[in-house]
Amino acid sequence: MTDALRKLDDTYSETAIDDEIVLMSLRSGDFFSLQGTARSIWLLIDGSRTRANIVAALAAEYGVEPGAIAPDLDAFVAELQGVGVLAGG
């Protein structure tokens, strides 16, 4: 995964409610409640950051080793790619 992760803007709808982002895939109709780390990841996906950049940013934000974050990031990205709202990586 060396390409920048990017949101496919025409494939989802999102609404921020307090510290949560509610995301709906327009293709599948699936809803996602993004809170905590998931919210942080979503906000970091801006079309310019690679997986490695996001892992580094999260490690710094949460004060943990990058290796502890990478598997969760990969699972989150794979799920959102699976419903068609993310590309790249």
All heavy atoms as an XYZ file, in Angstrom:
658
protein
N       0.837     -1.183      0.000
C       0.000      0.000      0.000
C       0.879      1.243      0.000
O       1.340      1.666      1.033
C      -0.902      0.028      1.231
C      -2.016     -0.965      1.244
S      -3.141     -0.580      2.593
C      -3.877     -2.162      2.820
N       1.092      1.814     -1.166
C       1.937      2.995     -1.249
C       1.224      4.200     -1.835
O       1.739      5.304     -1.773
C       3.196      2.700     -2.077
O       2.797      2.274     -3.376
C       4.056      1.645     -1.418
N       0.052      3.999     -2.412
C      -0.714      5.122     -2.959
C      -1.431      5.842     -1.827
O      -1.758      5.259     -0.797
C      -1.776      4.626     -3.946
C      -1.177      4.017     -5.193
O      -0.018      4.328     -5.515
O      -1.872      3.223     -5.840
N      -1.710      7.115     -2.054
C      -2.490      7.866     -1.074
C      -3.900      7.299     -0.994
O      -4.490      6.925     -2.000
C      -2.540      9.336     -1.474
N      -4.405      7.211      0.212
C      -5.793      6.798      0.410
C      -6.690      7.994      0.108
O      -6.384      9.126      0.496
C      -6.021      6.338      1.845
C      -5.401      4.994      2.196
C      -5.370      4.800      3.704
C      -6.184      3.884      1.535
N      -7.780      7.732     -0.587
C      -8.687      8.831     -0.900
C     -10.132      8.373     -0.786
O     -10.467      7.222     -1.044
C      -8.409      9.399     -2.278
C      -8.532      8.435     -3.405
C      -8.089      9.070     -4.737
N      -8.077      8.067     -5.770
C      -9.149      7.664     -6.453
N     -10.309      8.213     -6.231
N      -9.048      6.729     -7.370
N     -10.953      9.306     -0.371
C     -12.389      9.070     -0.275
C     -13.000      9.228     -1.659
O     -12.619     10.125     -2.405
C     -13.020     10.065      0.691
C     -12.466      9.978      2.091
C     -12.961     11.117      2.951
C     -12.275     11.101      4.307
N     -12.576     12.305      5.095
N     -13.942      8.378     -1.984
C     -14.669      8.473     -3.251
C     -15.947      9.254     -2.969
O     -16.985      8.698     -2.629
C     -14.948      7.070     -3.807
C     -13.693      6.232     -4.079
C     -14.074      4.821     -4.489
C     -12.831      6.899     -5.140
N     -15.837     10.570     -3.093
C     -16.866     11.497     -2.616
C     -18.284     11.211     -3.102
O     -19.238     11.479     -2.385
C     -16.483     12.934     -2.959
C     -15.253     13.390     -2.197
O     -15.026     12.898     -1.073
O     -14.523     14.240     -2.731
N     -18.433     10.685     -4.301
C     -19.784     10.463     -4.827
C     -20.387      9.128     -4.390
O     -21.458      8.751     -4.835
C     -19.788     10.566     -6.347
C     -18.872      9.544     -7.012
O     -17.965      9.023     -6.338
O     -19.064      9.287     -8.210
N     -19.708      8.422     -3.472
C     -20.185      7.097     -3.067
C     -20.663      7.026     -1.625
O     -21.042      5.966     -1.153
C     -19.082      6.036     -3.259
O     -18.001      6.329     -2.363
C     -18.596      5.999     -4.698
N     -20.631      8.140     -0.929
C     -21.041      8.121      0.481
C     -21.658      9.453      0.887
O     -21.513     10.469      0.211
C     -19.852      7.800      1.404
C     -18.804      8.884      1.435
C     -18.893      9.933      2.339
C     -17.734      8.880      0.552
C     -17.948     10.942      2.354
C     -16.775      9.878      0.564
C     -16.898     10.908      1.472
O     -15.958     11.908      1.490
N     -22.316      9.394      2.025
C     -22.837     10.591      2.672
C     -22.349     10.540      4.118
O     -22.302      9.465      4.716
C     -24.368     10.592      2.621
O     -24.882     11.711      3.304
N     -21.975     11.686      4.656
C     -21.516     11.708      6.041
C     -22.125     12.871      6.798
O     -22.416     13.924      6.212
C     -19.998     11.752      6.137
C     -19.376     13.069      5.733
C     -17.865     13.074      5.920
O     -17.413     13.143      7.083
O     -17.158     13.019      4.906
N     -22.317     12.647      8.095
C     -22.844     13.667      8.979
C     -22.077     13.606     10.288
O     -21.899     12.522     10.848
C     -24.342     13.426      9.281
O     -25.064     13.451      8.043
C     -24.901     14.482     10.203
N     -21.612     14.749     10.754
C     -20.926     14.820     12.038
C     -21.943     15.137     13.124
O     -22.751     16.060     12.981
C     -19.844     15.885     12.004
N     -21.902     14.335     14.183
C     -22.772     14.536     15.337
C     -21.883     14.467     16.572
O     -21.399     13.389     16.926
C     -23.880     13.460     15.419
C     -24.693     13.422     14.130
C     -24.771     13.706     16.633
C     -25.608     12.215     14.021
N     -21.641     15.613     17.198
C     -20.735     15.699     18.343
C     -19.379     15.095     17.965
O     -18.759     15.559     17.036
C     -21.344     15.044     19.582
C     -22.638     15.740     20.019
O     -22.718     16.970     19.902
O     -23.568     15.039     20.457
N     -18.936     14.045     18.667
C     -17.638     13.421     18.407
C     -17.757     12.183     17.534
O     -16.890     11.317     17.554
C     -16.956     13.042     19.719
C     -16.539     14.267     20.521
O     -16.296     15.324     19.901
O     -16.446     14.170     21.757
N     -18.807     12.092     16.770
C     -19.073     10.930     15.920
C     -19.302     11.389     14.481
O     -19.856     12.458     14.240
C     -20.321     10.209     16.428
C     -20.800      9.077     15.562
C     -22.130      8.499     16.035
O     -22.876      9.192     16.769
O     -22.426      7.370     15.652
N     -18.878     10.566     13.547
C     -19.214     10.778     12.148
C     -20.048      9.580     11.719
O     -19.634      8.434     11.892
C     -17.958     10.892     11.261
C     -17.161     12.133     11.644
C     -18.355     10.932      9.776
C     -15.814     12.254     10.956
N     -21.231      9.849     11.214
C     -22.086      8.785     10.685
C     -21.889      8.783      9.180
O     -22.104      9.795      8.510
C     -23.567      9.001     11.058
C     -24.437      7.915     10.439
C     -23.731      9.043     12.575
N     -21.458      7.654      8.681
C     -21.120      7.489      7.273
C     -22.067      6.467      6.662
O     -22.329      5.428      7.260
C     -19.675      6.989      7.175
C     -19.087      6.705      5.822
C     -18.854      8.006      5.072
C     -17.774      5.953      5.983
N     -22.606      6.784      5.494
C     -23.457      5.831      4.794
C     -22.920      5.609      3.394
O     -22.666      6.559      2.656
C     -24.897      6.330      4.676
C     -25.804      5.287      4.023
S     -27.483      5.863      3.729
C     -27.299      6.647      2.154
N     -22.721      4.350      3.046
C     -22.337      3.997      1.687
C     -23.577      4.093      0.815
O     -24.594      3.451      1.082
C     -21.789      2.567      1.640
O     -21.715      2.118      0.310
N     -23.505      4.898     -0.239
C     -24.652      5.052     -1.134
C     -24.844      3.823     -2.011
O     -25.942      3.590     -2.518
C     -24.485      6.304     -1.991
C     -24.415      7.621     -1.216
C     -24.168      8.784     -2.169
C     -25.668      7.844     -0.392
N     -23.808      3.033     -2.181
C     -23.906      1.807     -2.983
C     -24.563      0.668     -2.223
O     -25.429     -0.016     -2.735
C     -22.526      1.374     -3.453
C     -21.911      2.315     -4.457
C     -20.556      1.835     -4.897
N     -19.961      2.795     -5.819
C     -18.727      2.758     -6.217
N     -17.918      1.808     -5.793
N     -18.265      3.665     -7.052
N     -24.101      0.459     -0.997
C     -24.591     -0.698     -0.239
C     -25.694     -0.350      0.750
O     -26.428     -1.226      1.186
C     -23.431     -1.344      0.528
O     -22.990     -0.484      1.572
N     -25.779      0.915      1.141
C     -26.737      1.318      2.163
C     -26.237      1.058      3.571
O     -26.939      1.324      4.538
N     -25.001      0.548      3.702
C     -24.430      0.287      5.020
C     -24.119      1.593      5.735
O     -23.669      2.559      5.121
C     -23.139     -0.526      4.897
C     -23.366     -1.949      4.421
O     -24.474     -2.472      4.620
O     -22.423     -2.533      3.859
N     -24.374      1.598      7.050
C     -24.051      2.738      7.899
C     -22.859      2.389      8.769
O     -22.705      1.241      9.204
C     -25.240      3.084      8.816
C     -26.312      3.864      8.146
C     -27.333      3.209      7.476
C     -26.321      5.246      8.180
C     -28.344      3.917      6.850
C     -27.325      5.969      7.549
C     -28.339      5.299      6.891
N     -22.039      3.388      9.051
C     -20.883      3.227      9.921
C     -20.887      4.376     10.920
O     -21.069      5.521     10.543
C     -19.576      3.256      9.123
C     -19.490      2.169      8.095
C     -19.992      2.380      6.813
C     -18.940      0.945      8.409
C     -19.923      1.380      5.855
C     -18.872     -0.062      7.463
C     -19.366      0.152      6.184
N     -20.686      4.043     12.184
C     -20.539      5.036     13.235
C     -19.055      5.159     13.530
O     -18.443      4.234     14.069
C     -21.298      4.592     14.486
O     -21.008      5.460     15.557
N     -18.470      6.277     13.161
C     -17.035      6.468     13.319
C     -16.773      7.315     14.555
O     -17.111      8.502     14.604
C     -16.450      7.144     12.079
C     -16.788      6.507     10.728
C     -16.122      7.280      9.599
C     -16.401      5.039     10.701
N     -16.181      6.666     15.542
C     -15.847      7.329     16.793
C     -14.413      6.974     17.162
O     -13.871      5.985     16.679
C     -16.777      6.863     17.909
C     -18.241      7.134     17.638
C     -19.123      6.578     18.745
O     -18.821      6.724     19.922
N     -20.201      5.932     18.352
N     -13.797      7.757     18.001
C     -12.452      7.452     18.479
C     -11.462      7.326     17.335
O     -11.343      8.208     16.481
N     -10.756      6.194     17.318
C      -9.721      5.975     16.311
C     -10.291      5.949     14.905
O      -9.681      6.481     13.971
C      -8.970      4.656     16.593
O      -8.520      4.662     17.947
C      -7.774      4.498     15.683
N     -11.465      5.343     14.714
C     -12.072      5.292     13.379
C     -12.339      6.707     12.866
O     -12.092      7.010     11.695
C     -13.364      4.481     13.408
N     -12.808      7.564     13.718
C     -13.046      8.968     13.347
C     -11.727      9.642     12.967
O     -11.639     10.353     11.960
C     -13.720      9.714     14.489
C     -14.050     11.157     14.188
C     -14.726     11.814     15.404
N     -15.034     13.195     15.132
C     -14.163     14.205     15.270
N     -12.932     13.973     15.698
N     -14.529     15.447     14.996
N     -10.693      9.403     13.773
C      -9.379      9.986     13.487
C      -8.851      9.525     12.133
O      -8.329     10.328     11.354
C      -8.374      9.616     14.580
O      -8.729     10.192     15.813
N      -8.996      8.231     11.850
C      -8.544      7.699     10.563
C      -9.300      8.379      9.433
O      -8.706      8.841      8.460
C      -8.720      6.169     10.500
C      -7.793      5.473     11.487
C      -8.480      5.652      9.076
C      -8.101      3.997     11.696
N     -10.620      8.439      9.536
C     -11.441      9.030      8.483
C     -11.014     10.471      8.201
O     -10.904     10.893      7.059
C     -12.918      8.965      8.862
C     -13.830      9.498      7.812
C     -14.529     10.664      7.838
C     -14.154      8.878      6.554
N     -15.258     10.829      6.684
C     -15.046      9.737      5.882
C     -13.772      7.697      5.941
C     -15.567      9.443      4.627
C     -14.292      7.400      4.686
C     -15.177      8.265      4.044
N     -10.746     11.226      9.262
C     -10.346     12.618      9.092
C      -8.952     12.747      8.476
O      -8.667     13.727      7.796
C     -10.410     13.354     10.429
C     -11.822     13.515     11.012
C     -11.752     14.123     12.405
C     -12.720     14.331     10.092
N      -8.095     11.756      8.702
C      -6.747     11.785      8.126
C      -6.725     11.388      6.651
O      -5.771     11.706      5.938
C      -5.813     10.864      8.917
C      -5.390     11.367     10.293
C      -4.722     10.246     11.087
C      -4.463     12.568     10.163
N      -7.744     10.696      6.190
C      -7.795     10.286      4.782
C      -8.222     11.515      3.966
O      -9.391     11.873      3.929
C      -8.746      9.100      4.569
C      -8.254      7.883      5.350
C      -8.879      8.775      3.075
C      -9.220      6.718      5.368
N      -7.226     12.149      3.355
C      -7.484     13.405      2.653
C      -7.026     13.385      1.196
O      -6.997     14.405      0.534
C      -6.823     14.561      3.388
C      -5.309     14.437      3.446
O      -4.748     13.467      2.896
O      -4.678     15.319      4.065
N      -6.638     12.207      0.719
C      -6.193     12.111     -0.660
C      -4.719     12.374     -0.863
O      -4.200     12.189     -1.961
N      -4.028     12.810      0.189
C      -2.596     13.071      0.066
C      -1.757     12.157      0.954
O      -0.561     12.014      0.720
C      -2.280     14.532      0.391
O      -2.504     14.793      1.763
N      -2.373     11.552      1.957
C      -1.629     10.703      2.893
C      -1.682      9.233      2.476
O      -2.734      8.721      2.122
C      -2.199     10.831      4.303
C      -1.961     12.167      4.942
C      -2.489     12.165      6.379
N      -2.205     13.396      7.051
C      -3.090     14.374      7.226
N      -4.314     14.257      6.778
N      -2.742     15.472      7.858
N      -0.531      8.581      2.595
C      -0.456      7.145      2.356
C      -0.783      6.409      3.656
O      -0.907      7.036      4.729
C       0.957      6.732      1.914
O       1.867      7.004      2.989
C       1.384      7.471      0.650
N      -0.876      5.093      3.552
C      -1.093      4.260      4.733
C      -0.013      4.558      5.774
O      -0.300      4.743      6.962
C      -1.068      2.796      4.343
C      -1.123      1.834      5.509
C      -0.783      0.409      5.047
N      -0.737     -0.510      6.153
C       0.342     -0.714      6.909
N       1.455     -0.040      6.693
N       0.294     -1.599      7.896
N       1.256      4.612      5.343
C       2.365      4.859      6.266
C       2.231      6.214      6.952
O       2.501      6.338      8.156
C       3.698      4.763      5.527
N       1.801      7.235      6.212
C       1.606      8.568      6.802
C       0.519      8.540      7.867
O       0.649      9.169      8.919
C       1.204      9.591      5.749
C       2.209      9.818      4.654
O       1.831      9.954      3.490
N       3.499      9.864      4.965
N      -0.546      7.817      7.588
C      -1.667      7.739      8.535
C      -1.264      6.954      9.772
O      -1.581      7.351     10.897
C      -2.917      7.160      7.843
C      -3.409      8.153      6.778
C      -4.014      6.858      8.863
C      -4.507      7.632      5.885
N      -0.548      5.847      9.591
C      -0.060      5.073     10.741
C       0.816      5.954     11.624
O       0.666      5.974     12.854
C       0.699      3.812     10.284
C       1.465      3.182     11.437
C      -0.250      2.793      9.673
N       1.721      6.706     11.025
C       2.617      7.577     11.795
C       1.837      8.652     12.547
O       2.119      8.930     13.719
C       3.647      8.209     10.872
N       0.852      9.255     11.901
C       0.045     10.297     12.543
C      -0.747      9.729     13.720
O      -0.825     10.346     14.783
C      -0.888     10.946     11.526
N      -1.328      8.552     13.534
C      -2.093      7.927     14.611
C      -1.192      7.516     15.770
O      -1.565      7.669     16.942
C      -2.852      6.708     14.086
C      -4.003      7.009     13.132
C      -4.486      5.719     12.478
C      -5.140      7.716     13.840
N      -0.019      6.987     15.467
C       0.922      6.593     16.514
C       1.304      7.797     17.364
O       1.357      7.713     18.594
C       2.157      5.943     15.894
N       1.533      8.925     16.705
C       1.871     10.148     17.434
C       0.680     10.650     18.249
O       0.837     11.051     19.411
C       2.340     11.220     16.461
N      -0.516     10.623     17.649
C      -1.715     11.123     18.332
C      -2.054     10.306     19.571
O      -2.432     10.851     20.603
C      -2.900     11.109     17.367
C      -4.194     11.612     17.986
C      -5.366     11.626     17.009
O      -5.160     11.506     15.787
O      -6.510     11.751     17.494
N      -1.937      8.983     19.464
C      -2.348      8.104     20.560
C      -1.185      7.614     21.418
O      -1.402      6.901     22.396
C      -3.149      6.918     20.000
C      -4.507      7.345     19.498
C      -4.733      7.595     18.153
C      -5.565      7.528     20.378
C      -5.970      8.003     17.689
C      -6.811      7.936     19.937
C      -7.004      8.181     18.581
O      -8.243      8.593     18.146
N       0.050      7.963     21.067
C       1.200      7.591     21.867
C       1.465      6.092     21.916
O       1.812      5.568     22.967
N       1.298      5.426     20.788
C       1.545      3.982     20.713
C       2.485      3.686     19.549
O       2.729      4.535     18.697
C       0.233      3.174     20.554
C      -0.678      3.374     21.748
C      -0.489      3.555     19.286
N       2.994      2.474     19.534
C       3.887      2.052     18.460
C       3.108      1.873     17.156
O       1.967      1.382     17.179
C       4.558      0.730     18.821
C       5.538      0.842     19.969
C       6.698      1.760     19.637
O       7.240      1.671     18.525
O       7.057      2.576     20.506
N       3.687      2.246     16.026
C       3.008      2.074     14.739
C       2.541      0.641     14.481
O       1.471      0.427     13.923
C       4.065      2.505     13.716
C       4.917      3.473     14.469
C       4.971      2.939     15.872
N       3.315     -0.337     14.927
C       2.941     -1.732     14.718
C       1.655     -2.120     15.429
O       0.982     -3.066     15.022
N       1.316     -1.398     16.478
C       0.074     -1.689     17.205
C      -1.143     -1.125     16.482
O      -2.266     -1.595     16.669
C       0.146     -1.108     18.618
N      -0.925     -0.132     15.644
C      -2.015      0.542     14.944
C      -2.274     -0.044     13.562
O      -3.411     -0.114     13.108
C      -1.694      2.045     14.818
C      -1.770      2.690     16.191
C      -2.617      2.751     13.846
C      -1.338      4.114     16.221
N      -1.225     -0.451     12.896
C      -1.317     -0.873     11.488
C      -2.391     -1.931     11.217
O      -3.163     -1.775     10.267
C       0.047     -1.336     10.993
N      -2.501     -3.005     12.015
C      -3.530     -4.011     11.706
C      -4.952     -3.456     11.772
O      -5.797     -3.789     10.933
C      -3.313     -5.099     12.767
C      -1.896     -4.933     13.205
C      -1.637     -3.453     13.112
N      -5.222     -2.595     12.757
C      -6.558     -2.001     12.865
C      -6.837     -1.048     11.711
O      -7.942     -1.010     11.178
C      -6.722     -1.269     14.194
C      -6.751     -2.215     15.385
O      -7.113     -3.397     15.199
O      -6.412     -1.776     16.493
N      -5.830     -0.274     11.316
C      -5.987      0.612     10.171
C      -6.286     -0.193      8.915
O      -7.198      0.137      8.160
C      -4.730      1.463      9.963
C      -4.710      2.288      8.667
C      -5.784      3.366      8.694
C      -3.352      2.889      8.425
N      -5.509     -1.255      8.711
C      -5.709     -2.083      7.519
C      -7.104     -2.691      7.476
O      -7.738     -2.720      6.420
C      -4.648     -3.179      7.451
C      -3.247     -2.622      7.199
O      -3.124     -1.468      6.737
O      -2.283     -3.359      7.472
N      -7.599     -3.155      8.610
C      -8.945     -3.741      8.664
C     -10.013     -2.686      8.368
O     -10.963     -2.939      7.610
C      -9.190     -4.381     10.031
N      -9.856     -1.502      8.939
C     -10.807     -0.413      8.718
C     -10.827     -0.004      7.251
O     -11.892      0.114      6.637
C     -10.412      0.772      9.608
C     -11.305      1.973      9.472
C     -12.558      2.004     10.046
C     -10.865      3.097      8.781
C     -13.370      3.129      9.927
C     -11.671      4.223      8.655
C     -12.928      4.231      9.238
N      -9.638      0.179      6.675
C      -9.533      0.581      5.268
C     -10.131     -0.499      4.367
O     -10.885     -0.201      3.440
C      -8.069      0.888      4.892
C      -7.881      0.978      3.383
C      -7.619      2.179      5.569
N      -9.826     -1.754      4.643
C     -10.361     -2.854      3.823
C     -11.888     -2.889      3.873
O     -12.543     -3.104      2.842
C      -9.791     -4.186      4.292
N     -12.455     -2.649      5.041
C     -13.916     -2.645      5.157
C     -14.530     -1.518      4.327
O     -15.501     -1.731      3.594
C     -14.335     -2.511      6.616
C     -15.834     -2.612      6.811
C     -16.248     -2.683      8.270
O     -15.416     -2.476      9.174
O     -17.443     -2.937      8.497
N     -13.954     -0.330      4.415
C     -14.501      0.798      3.656
C     -14.220      0.678      2.164
O     -15.034      1.119      1.348
C     -13.986      2.119      4.219
C     -14.475      2.448      5.636
C     -13.975      3.816      6.068
C     -15.982      2.370      5.749
N     -13.107      0.069      1.794
C     -12.863     -0.212      0.379
C     -13.870     -1.244     -0.116
O     -14.344     -1.158     -1.255
C     -11.433     -0.707      0.153
C     -10.411      0.395      0.253
C      -8.987     -0.103      0.178
O      -8.681     -1.206      0.629
N      -8.100      0.718     -0.353
N     -14.208     -2.191      0.734
C     -15.159     -3.233      0.364
C     -16.547     -2.715      0.037
O     -17.254     -3.292     -0.790
N     -16.956     -1.629      0.693
C     -18.267     -1.033      0.389
C     -18.153      0.108     -0.623
O     -19.130      0.758     -0.939
C     -19.021     -0.580      1.660
C     -19.353     -1.755      2.544
C     -18.269      0.503      2.414
N     -16.911      0.350     -1.091
C     -16.721      1.277     -2.187
C     -16.612      2.742     -1.859
O     -16.861      3.581     -2.728
N     -16.224      3.098     -0.629
C     -16.102      4.514     -0.303
C     -14.660      5.001     -0.268
O     -14.426      6.198     -0.198
C     -16.816      4.881      1.024
C     -18.301      4.579      0.933
C     -16.182      4.208      2.211
N     -13.696      4.072     -0.335
C     -12.280      4.436     -0.336
C     -11.567      3.796     -1.511
O     -11.936      2.717     -1.953
C     -11.579      3.934      0.932
C     -11.862      4.630      2.244
C     -11.003      4.016      3.352
C     -11.639      6.115      2.171
N     -10.509      4.455     -1.948
C      -9.632      3.908     -2.986
C      -8.198      4.218     -2.586
O      -7.940      5.061     -1.717
C      -9.942      4.524     -4.340
N      -7.272      3.571     -3.233
C      -5.863      3.797     -2.976
C      -5.356      2.900     -1.874
O      -6.026      1.986     -1.414
N      -4.156      3.219     -1.441
C      -3.553      2.446     -0.376
C      -2.583      1.496     -0.898
O      -1.902      0.755     -0.385
